[in-house]
Amino acid sequence: MNWKLFIARRIYQTKEKEGDRNVSKPAVRIAMVGIAIGLAVMILSVAVVVGFKHEVRDKVIGLGADILVTSLDVVQSYQVTPVVGDDSLISALGKMPGVKHVQRYATKPGMIMTSDNFQGIVLKGIGQEYDTTFLHRHLQEGHIPAFTDSVSSNQVLVSKTIADRLGVRVGDKLYTYYLENNIRARRLTVAGIYQTNFSSYDDLFLLTDLRTVERLNNWEPGQVGGLEIQVTDYDLLDETNGYILSSLDKKTDKYGGCYYAQTIEEVYPQIFAWLDLLDINVWVILVLMVGVAGFTMISGLLIIILERTNMIGVLKALGADNTAIRKVFLSFAVFLIRKGMLWGNVIALTCCAVQYFFRPVRLDPAVYYIDAVPIELNLWIWLLLNAGTLVVSVLMLVGPSYLISRIHPARSIRFE
């Protein structure tokens, strides 16, 4: 049997007797609590940040797409310069590496007026190939009509924000107005009400069929505002966009429009830059928590070494060298770290499960774009956090363990 591991286990399993006045037990408990709290906070922080980034990213992509193909002459407004988005272009883009789905869209800015209120809006037209999964997930009332590019349905999806502001419900008529050379009006019926909690979208967008928007824009047959492309792997977003850009390089449509592709991160740089900043917060939390856990373990180990000075002297007198005795106390520290990590995982996983299934911690969607704290726990990240905590904590104890080499057998045996 490994005698060093045997002694470490005996020290770890020694129970405090009534009347004992040793100070190592409270120090050990504090060290284990530090490890448990530190690891729990790290797991929760990473789970929340990863979940938050993915929730917001998926919402931004759901409102648009991973990649947008528009006219190169597009201005910074919703009144875009059209390009031809015919079946041949859609088919060619759909066959490119990394492309999952291609869909057309068009937009038209306008205004809703009621008897006592008005609201600026952007009317977005979508075709029959449009992926409505995101819309179904956020539909509050009503239904999503079967929008096409051949027939004007005169039906529209309205955000809950606009519906509450104007006091409209499913089935109500909306009078919308669009200004170009003259004022054009359209009466639309509210087919459904959605809510994404993304204020820049909910405050503006109404969704209708592509044909209605094309007619309002007076575009030629086949012209659209742009093409939205979903990719198979988001990690290869830039690579896929590179393929599309190279294939569209210097390509123009029959009306002279020049194509240009950009990723969703280029369209909304401020949002994705904000999400990237969250990674810095996570690293700060990880460093602080590892530091707190490590220093509590250092203080606990030093106290235990001082309290076990007599035992260290006896072991040295029996022929044990400093390295062997250090291994005894480092093995003992590993037992403490392991127990603290066990409780830390129990605490963190319990909190994650409660938040994931019951969502007790809520958020203001007007600020954070989501209504509850999201949780996404990746298995590999969880394993890495546990392994990293164990390794870093043990490495931080190697230096303090050299205190053993300064203890002399003759004086330590008589140490009180």
Solvent accessible surface area in square Angstrom, and as a share of the most:
residue,aa,sasa,rsa
1,M,197,0.88
2,N,81,0.42
3,W,100,0.35
4,K,41,0.18
5,L,67,0.34
6,F,84,0.35
7,I,33,0.17
8,A,0,0.00
9,R,93,0.34
10,R,144,0.52
11,I,12,0.06
12,Y,63,0.24
13,Q,104,0.46
14,T,62,0.36
15,K,171,0.72
16,E,78,0.35
17,K,149,0.63
18,E,183,0.82
19,G,68,0.65
20,D,65,0.34
21,R,225,0.82
22,N,50,0.25
23,V,93,0.54
24,S,11,0.07
25,K,41,0.17
26,P,66,0.42
27,A,11,0.08
28,V,17,0.10
29,R,130,0.47
30,I,107,0.54
31,A,1,0.00
32,M,33,0.15
33,V,81,0.46
34,G,9,0.09
35,I,0,0.00
36,A,8,0.06
37,I,93,0.47
38,G,1,0.01
39,L,0,0.00
40,A,5,0.04
41,V,50,0.29
42,M,3,0.01
43,I,0,0.00
44,L,48,0.24
45,S,16,0.10
46,V,13,0.08
47,A,0,0.00
48,V,46,0.27
49,V,22,0.13
50,V,29,0.17
51,G,2,0.02
52,F,17,0.07
53,K,44,0.18
54,H,61,0.27
55,E,79,0.35
56,V,0,0.00
57,R,55,0.20
58,D,69,0.36
59,K,15,0.06
60,V,2,0.01
61,I,27,0.14
62,G,23,0.22
63,L,15,0.07
64,G,14,0.13
65,A,1,0.01
66,D,9,0.05
67,I,0,0.00
68,L,22,0.11
69,V,0,0.00
70,T,6,0.04
71,S,0,0.00
72,L,97,0.48
73,D,93,0.48
74,V,41,0.24
75,V,88,0.51
76,Q,182,0.81
77,S,59,0.38
78,Y,94,0.36
79,Q,67,0.30
80,V,18,0.10
81,T,50,0.29
82,P,25,0.16
83,V,0,0.00
84,V,8,0.04
85,G,2,0.02
86,D,62,0.32
87,D,113,0.58
88,S,78,0.51
89,L,10,0.05
90,I,34,0.17
91,S,53,0.34
92,A,47,0.37
93,L,0,0.00
94,G,36,0.35
95,K,166,0.70
96,M,31,0.14
97,P,79,0.50
98,G,27,0.25
99,V,14,0.08
100,K,137,0.58
101,H,53,0.24
102,V,9,0.05
103,Q,3,0.01
104,R,26,0.09
105,Y,20,0.07
106,A,0,0.00
107,T,8,0.04
108,K,3,0.01
109,P,51,0.32
110,G,19,0.18
111,M,75,0.34
112,I,0,0.00
113,M,92,0.41
114,T,45,0.26
115,S,123,0.79
116,D,127,0.66
117,N,55,0.28
118,F,129,0.54
119,Q,20,0.09
120,G,33,0.32
121,I,4,0.02
122,V,4,0.03
123,L,0,0.00
124,K,7,0.03
125,G,0,0.00
126,I,1,0.01
127,G,3,0.03
128,Q,110,0.49
129,E,44,0.20
130,Y,21,0.08
131,D,52,0.27
132,T,35,0.21
133,T,79,0.46
134,F,17,0.07
135,L,9,0.04
136,H,109,0.49
137,R,155,0.56
138,H,29,0.13
139,L,45,0.22
140,Q,93,0.41
141,E,89,0.40
142,G,44,0.43
143,H,97,0.43
144,I,24,0.12
145,P,12,0.08
146,A,96,0.74
147,F,10,0.04
148,T,42,0.25
149,D,39,0.20
150,S,80,0.51
151,V,102,0.58
152,S,31,0.20
153,S,43,0.28
154,N,68,0.35
155,Q,54,0.24
156,V,0,0.00
157,L,0,0.00
158,V,0,0.00
159,S,0,0.00
160,K,70,0.30
161,T,42,0.24
162,I,0,0.00
163,A,3,0.02
164,D,95,0.49
165,R,114,0.42
166,L,19,0.09
167,G,61,0.59
168,V,16,0.09
169,R,177,0.65
170,V,60,0.35
171,G,44,0.42
172,D,48,0.25
173,K,100,0.42
174,L,2,0.01
175,Y,107,0.41
176,T,0,0.00
177,Y,73,0.28
178,Y,2,0.01
179,L,134,0.66
180,E,72,0.32
181,N,157,0.80
182,N,98,0.50
183,I,119,0.61
184,R,58,0.21
185,A,56,0.43
186,R,56,0.20
187,R,134,0.49
188,L,0,0.00
189,T,31,0.18
190,V,1,0.01
191,A,3,0.03
192,G,0,0.00
193,I,6,0.03
194,Y,0,0.00
195,Q,54,0.24
196,T,1,0.00
197,N,29,0.15
198,F,4,0.02
199,S,46,0.30
200,S,65,0.42
201,Y,15,0.06
202,D,3,0.02
203,D,45,0.24
204,L,53,0.26
205,F,18,0.08
206,L,0,0.00
207,L,1,0.00
208,T,0,0.00
209,D,0,0.00
210,L,0,0.00
211,R,91,0.33
212,T,2,0.01
213,V,0,0.00
214,E,21,0.09
215,R,114,0.41
216,L,0,0.00
217,N,11,0.06
218,N,101,0.52
219,W,39,0.14
220,E,86,0.38
221,P,108,0.68
222,G,37,0.35
223,Q,16,0.07
224,V,1,0.00
225,G,0,0.00
226,G,0,0.00
227,L,0,0.00
228,E,4,0.02
229,I,0,0.00
230,Q,36,0.16
231,V,13,0.08
232,T,90,0.53
233,D,60,0.31
234,Y,41,0.16
235,D,127,0.66
236,L,87,0.43
237,L,6,0.03
238,D,105,0.55
239,E,89,0.40
240,T,4,0.02
241,N,9,0.04
242,G,35,0.34
243,Y,97,0.37
244,I,0,0.00
245,L,65,0.32
246,S,77,0.50
247,S,53,0.34
248,L,6,0.03
249,D,95,0.49
250,K,179,0.76
251,K,89,0.38
252,T,77,0.45
253,D,18,0.09
254,K,154,0.65
255,Y,96,0.37
256,G,54,0.52
257,G,12,0.11
258,C,30,0.18
259,Y,15,0.06
260,Y,81,0.31
261,A,0,0.00
262,Q,39,0.17
263,T,2,0.01
264,I,1,0.00
265,E,65,0.29
266,E,96,0.43
267,V,47,0.27
268,Y,74,0.28
269,P,75,0.47
270,Q,114,0.50
271,I,15,0.08
272,F,18,0.08
273,A,54,0.42
274,W,82,0.29
275,L,6,0.03
276,D,86,0.44
277,L,105,0.52
278,L,29,0.14
279,D,55,0.28
280,I,103,0.52
281,N,80,0.41
282,V,16,0.09
283,W,167,0.59
284,V,79,0.45
285,I,57,0.29
286,L,23,0.12
287,V,103,0.59
288,L,104,0.52
289,M,39,0.17
290,V,31,0.18
291,G,20,0.19
292,V,76,0.44
293,A,1,0.01
294,G,0,0.00
295,F,133,0.56
296,T,30,0.17
297,M,1,0.01
298,I,28,0.14
299,S,54,0.35
300,G,1,0.01
301,L,2,0.01
302,L,59,0.29
303,I,57,0.29
304,I,4,0.02
305,I,0,0.00
306,L,96,0.48
307,E,63,0.28
308,R,68,0.25
309,T,10,0.06
310,N,67,0.34
311,M,45,0.20
312,I,0,0.00
313,G,0,0.00
314,V,67,0.39
315,L,20,0.10
316,K,32,0.14
317,A,64,0.50
318,L,144,0.71
319,G,65,0.63
320,A,19,0.15
321,D,87,0.45
322,N,54,0.28
323,T,68,0.39
324,A,14,0.11
325,I,0,0.00
326,R,29,0.11
327,K,100,0.42
328,V,0,0.00
329,F,0,0.00
330,L,29,0.14
331,S,26,0.17
332,F,8,0.03
333,A,1,0.01
334,V,49,0.28
335,F,15,0.06
336,L,4,0.02
337,I,0,0.00
338,R,143,0.52
339,K,78,0.33
340,G,1,0.01
341,M,21,0.09
342,L,110,0.55
343,W,139,0.49
344,G,0,0.00
345,N,18,0.09
346,V,69,0.40
347,I,75,0.38
348,A,0,0.00
349,L,67,0.33
350,T,75,0.43
351,C,58,0.35
352,C,7,0.04
353,A,43,0.33
354,V,65,0.37
355,Q,13,0.06
356,Y,133,0.50
357,F,144,0.60
358,F,159,0.66
359,R,99,0.36
360,P,80,0.50
361,V,83,0.48
362,R,135,0.49
363,L,43,0.21
364,D,74,0.39
365,P,41,0.26
366,A,73,0.57
367,V,89,0.51
368,Y,88,0.34
369,Y,42,0.16
370,I,8,0.04
371,D,48,0.25
372,A,2,0.02
373,V,24,0.14
374,P,10,0.06
375,I,25,0.13
376,E,67,0.30
377,L,64,0.32
378,N,65,0.33
379,L,109,0.54
380,W,190,0.67
381,I,57,0.29
382,W,62,0.22
383,L,74,0.37
384,L,128,0.64
385,L,20,0.10
386,N,20,0.10
387,A,52,0.40
388,G,28,0.27
389,T,4,0.02
390,L,62,0.31
391,V,81,0.47
392,V,56,0.32
393,S,2,0.01
394,V,34,0.19
395,L,116,0.58
396,M,50,0.22
397,L,0,0.00
398,V,47,0.27
399,G,47,0.45
400,P,28,0.18
401,S,0,0.00
402,Y,118,0.45
403,L,58,0.29
404,I,0,0.00
405,S,49,0.32
406,R,183,0.67
407,I,21,0.11
408,H,94,0.42
409,P,49,0.31
410,A,66,0.51
411,R,149,0.54
412,S,4,0.02
413,I,82,0.42
414,R,172,0.63
415,F,94,0.39
416,E,189,0.85
